[in-house]
Amino acid sequence: MAHDLGHLERLVQELAELAPEERARVVSEAAQRGRRQLRRAKFAVPILKGGTAWVGGELRREELYGDDGR
């Protein structure tokens, strides 16, 4: 993990200096590790709840844009 912008810049420079085959392997391995970390974290999409019925008015296209043909 990059600790600061300077460290991140150094990582980018090292990646740019690799041969295309090595660069592809490194990027592929990094993507795989990232997916593994997400699985371990058991990420759950937050579900928003609460509130009452919409009271802000109509949301039909005609009401939002009028008759200008959008």
C-alpha positions as CSV (number, residue, x, y, z in Angstrom):
1,M,0.0,0.0,0.0
2,A,1.3,3.4,-0.8
3,H,1.8,5.4,2.3
4,D,2.0,8.8,0.7
5,L,2.0,10.4,-2.8
6,G,5.8,10.0,-3.1
7,H,5.6,6.3,-2.4
8,L,2.8,5.9,-4.9
9,E,4.8,7.9,-7.5
10,R,7.8,5.6,-6.9
11,L,5.5,2.5,-7.4
12,V,4.1,3.9,-10.6
13,Q,7.7,4.6,-11.9
14,E,8.8,1.1,-11.1
15,L,5.8,-0.4,-12.9
16,A,6.4,1.8,-15.9
17,E,10.0,0.5,-16.1
18,L,8.9,-3.2,-16.3
19,A,8.8,-5.1,-19.5
20,P,5.2,-5.4,-20.9
21,E,5.0,-9.1,-19.9
22,E,6.2,-8.4,-16.4
23,R,3.9,-5.4,-16.0
24,A,0.9,-7.5,-17.1
25,R,1.8,-10.2,-14.6
26,V,2.2,-7.7,-11.7
27,V,-1.1,-6.0,-12.6
28,S,-2.9,-9.3,-12.8
29,E,-1.5,-10.5,-9.5
30,A,-2.5,-7.2,-7.8
31,A,-6.1,-7.5,-9.1
32,Q,-6.3,-11.1,-7.8
33,R,-5.1,-10.0,-4.4
34,G,-7.6,-7.2,-4.3
35,R,-10.4,-9.6,-5.1
36,R,-9.2,-11.9,-2.3
37,Q,-9.3,-9.0,0.2
38,L,-12.8,-8.1,-0.8
39,R,-14.0,-11.7,-0.3
40,R,-12.3,-11.7,3.1
41,A,-14.0,-8.5,4.1
42,K,-17.4,-9.9,3.2
43,F,-18.4,-6.6,1.7
44,A,-22.1,-5.8,1.9
45,V,-23.8,-3.1,0.0
46,P,-25.5,-0.7,2.4
47,I,-29.2,-0.4,2.1
48,L,-30.7,3.0,2.8
49,K,-33.8,3.1,4.9
50,G,-36.1,5.6,6.6
51,G,-37.9,8.7,5.7
52,T,-41.5,9.1,4.6
53,A,-43.2,9.4,1.2
54,W,-41.9,11.9,-1.3
55,V,-43.4,15.3,-0.9
56,G,-41.3,17.3,-3.4
57,G,-43.8,17.3,-6.2
58,E,-44.1,15.4,-9.5
59,L,-41.2,13.5,-11.0
60,R,-42.6,12.9,-14.4
61,R,-40.5,13.9,-17.4
62,E,-43.0,16.5,-18.5
63,E,-43.0,18.1,-15.1
64,L,-39.2,18.2,-14.9
65,Y,-38.4,19.5,-18.4
66,G,-41.6,21.0,-19.7
67,D,-42.5,21.0,-23.4
68,D,-39.0,21.7,-24.9
69,G,-38.7,18.1,-26.2
70,R,-35.9,16.8,-24.0
